[in-house]
Amino acid sequence: MNREALEQLINDKGIKKNFISKSLDITDQALYNKLSGKSDFTRGEVEILCDVLGITNPEDVMSIFFTQQVDQ
């Protein structure tokens, strides 16, 4: 997941993180864990996030939620 891109999009849309956690039906702590990479978003959560954040382009979905970092 590209945390910076996701957090920037959340900020750009002016959406509060507690609204996102309520939309996902998870606690604020669970959202923090997902944003920090301690746990992953489920497919259903990604779909809800796309709806909440207005992400419609599949390439945007892939670049935000399915990036993979490779250690060098």
C-alpha positions, 0 to 999 in steps of 0.5 A, spaced: 500 500 500 502 507 498 500 510 505 503 517 503 498 517 496 492 514 500 493 519 506 494 525 501 487 523 498 484 523 504 486 530 506 485 532 499 478 530 500 477 533 507 475 526 510 476 525 517 479 518 519 474 517 524 469 517 518 473 512 514 473 507 520 466 508 521 464 507 514 469 501 514 465 498 521 472 498 524 475 502 530 480 508 529 485 503 532 484 498 526 484 503 521 491 506 524 494 499 524 492 498 516 494 505 514 501 504 518 502 497 515 501 493 521 495 489 518 492 489 511 485 492 508 481 487 506 478 487 499 471 489 501 474 495 505 478 497 499 471 497 495 468 501 501 474 506 501 474 507 493 467 509 494 468 514 500 474 517 496 471 517 489 476 512 486 474 510 480 480 509 475 483 502 476 490 504 475 489 509 481 486 503 485 492 499 484 497 504 485 494 506 492 492 499 495 497 494 491 504 497 491 509 492 493 516 495 496 522 491 494 528 491 498 534 492 495 
